[in-house]
């Protein structure tokens, strides 16, 4: 039987125990499983899927190339003939802004097109960690790990957040669950 409360080492005033290493290992497993499953479509080609991801890529590309001010004034004359489309008022602006900002930070010599193919797989996999934090807050560490592992293999969620699916669902889930976690953490905090 493992003694999970055995102290392994100490950093500052925090004592690392075996249980902490087990939790971190299971979270790495959850993230990795989710990421590998979400990357499956790339074995058939490293491409965006369907029409909307191409529009979202084009809008993100416009934002990266022209900046925020031009983006918020942009009337896209290539869609919604004859008057065009006011992109900042009726599209997924947070998707475009988040992807553009993260691309400028984490691009690592990749093209924006390749970045937008990987974006939903990474954000969707990170959501498994947010699920852990949220459920842990409500039901404890064991419940959080189980929820994270189940989220990692949940077919309905995986289908709408695989590589190439550059739409708002994976980011919306991430932001929504993160907001709920932060809200509940603020309510339950004693500080």
Secondary structure as the mmCIF struct_conf table of DSSP 4:
data_model
#
loop_
_struct_conf.conf_type_id
_struct_conf.id
_struct_conf.beg_label_comp_id
_struct_conf.beg_label_asym_id
_struct_conf.beg_label_seq_id
_struct_conf.end_label_comp_id
_struct_conf.end_label_asym_id
_struct_conf.end_label_seq_id
TURN_TY1_P TURN_TY1_P1 UNK A 4 UNK A 5
STRN STRN1 UNK A 7 UNK A 11
TURN_TY1_P TURN_TY1_P2 UNK A 12 UNK A 13
STRN STRN2 UNK A 14 UNK A 17
HELX_RH_AL_P HELX_RH_AL_P1 UNK A 18 UNK A 38
TURN_TY1_P TURN_TY1_P3 UNK A 39 UNK A 39
HELX_RH_3T_P HELX_RH_3T_P1 UNK A 40 UNK A 44
BEND BEND1 UNK A 46 UNK A 46
TURN_TY1_P TURN_TY1_P4 UNK A 50 UNK A 51
HELX_RH_AL_P HELX_RH_AL_P2 UNK A 52 UNK A 73
STRN STRN3 UNK A 75 UNK A 76
TURN_TY1_P TURN_TY1_P5 UNK A 77 UNK A 78
BEND BEND2 UNK A 79 UNK A 80
TURN_TY1_P TURN_TY1_P6 UNK A 81 UNK A 83
STRN STRN4 UNK A 85 UNK A 86
HELX_RH_AL_P HELX_RH_AL_P3 UNK A 87 UNK A 90
BEND BEND3 UNK A 91 UNK A 91
HELX_RH_AL_P HELX_RH_AL_P4 UNK A 93 UNK A 106
TURN_TY1_P TURN_TY1_P7 UNK A 108 UNK A 109
HELX_RH_AL_P HELX_RH_AL_P5 UNK A 112 UNK A 139
HELX_RH_AL_P HELX_RH_AL_P6 UNK A 141 UNK A 152
TURN_TY1_P TURN_TY1_P8 UNK A 153 UNK A 153
HELX_RH_AL_P HELX_RH_AL_P7 UNK A 155 UNK A 159
TURN_TY1_P TURN_TY1_P9 UNK A 160 UNK A 160
BEND BEND4 UNK A 161 UNK A 162
TURN_TY1_P TURN_TY1_P10 UNK A 163 UNK A 164
BEND BEND5 UNK A 167 UNK A 167
HELX_RH_AL_P HELX_RH_AL_P8 UNK A 168 UNK A 188
#
